[in-house]
Amino acid sequence: MPSWMIRAAPGPALSWALQVLTGIMQALRQKETGGIHKDPARSH
């Protein structure tokens, strides 16, 4: 994430953005594995 985005976002907005980014990353990871976690230990 660009540093200007972090500076521009106060606490609540930053935490919301992090939640959205986390959700997107999890969705992309699930799409890569076909929705099945082959290695649950490394999925975290």
C-alpha positions as a Markdown table, in Angstrom:
| # | Residue | x | y | z |
|---|---|---|---|---|
| 1 | Met | 0.0 | 0.0 | 0.0 |
| 2 | Pro | 1.4 | 3.4 | -0.9 |
| 3 | Ser | 2.5 | 5.5 | 2.1 |
| 4 | Trp | 0.3 | 8.4 | 1.0 |
| 5 | Met | -2.7 | 6.2 | 1.4 |
| 6 | Ile | -1.7 | 5.3 | 5.0 |
| 7 | Arg | -1.1 | 9.0 | 5.8 |
| 8 | Ala | -4.4 | 10.1 | 4.3 |
| 9 | Ala | -6.5 | 7.5 | 6.2 |
| 10 | Pro | -7.3 | 8.1 | 9.9 |
| 11 | Gly | -7.7 | 5.1 | 12.3 |
| 12 | Pro | -11.2 | 3.9 | 11.4 |
| 13 | Ala | -10.8 | 4.4 | 7.7 |
| 14 | Leu | -7.4 | 2.6 | 7.8 |
| 15 | Ser | -8.8 | -0.4 | 9.6 |
| 16 | Trp | -11.7 | -0.6 | 7.2 |
| 17 | Ala | -9.3 | -0.4 | 4.2 |
| 18 | Leu | -7.1 | -3.2 | 5.8 |
| 19 | Gln | -10.2 | -5.4 | 6.2 |
| 20 | Val | -11.2 | -4.8 | 2.6 |
| 21 | Leu | -7.6 | -5.6 | 1.4 |
| 22 | Thr | -7.5 | -8.7 | 3.6 |
| 23 | Gly | -10.8 | -9.9 | 2.1 |
| 24 | Ile | -9.6 | -9.4 | -1.4 |
| 25 | Met | -6.3 | -11.2 | -0.7 |
| 26 | Gln | -8.2 | -14.2 | 0.8 |
| 27 | Ala | -10.6 | -14.3 | -2.2 |
| 28 | Leu | -7.6 | -14.2 | -4.6 |
| 29 | Arg | -5.9 | -17.0 | -2.7 |
| 30 | Gln | -9.0 | -19.1 | -2.7 |
| 31 | Lys | -9.4 | -18.6 | -6.4 |
| 32 | Glu | -5.8 | -19.7 | -6.9 |
| 33 | Thr | -6.3 | -22.9 | -5.0 |
| 34 | Gly | -9.7 | -23.6 | -6.5 |
| 35 | Gly | -11.4 | -22.8 | -3.2 |
| 36 | Ile | -9.6 | -25.7 | -1.5 |
| 37 | His | -6.8 | -25.1 | 0.9 |
| 38 | Lys | -4.3 | -27.9 | 0.1 |
| 39 | Asp | -2.0 | -26.8 | 2.9 |
| 40 | Pro | -3.9 | -25.3 | 5.8 |
| 41 | Ala | -0.8 | -24.7 | 7.8 |
| 42 | Arg | 0.6 | -22.3 | 5.2 |
| 43 | Ser | -2.7 | -20.5 | 4.4 |
| 44 | His | -2.4 | -18.2 | 7.4 |
